[in-house]
Amino acid sequence: GRCAVIGAPDWTPNARHALPASSPVEFRHFKIEEEAAAWEWLAARPTGEEATAAPERK
């Protein structure tokens, strides 16, 4: 699976060390202005009333 972290602080290095090396979870940090790219990388869409549209999954 994938986990996108958006905004500060970037805690992805700590998260990687908390999981076994064989863990299938891939972490990636995005700046707050890169939220759309994060959703695209996840191949997902946000939920909720305040969410912005994400690209369709291809």
Helices and strands as residue ranges (DSSP letters): E 2-6, H 12-18, E 26-30, G 32-34, H 35-42
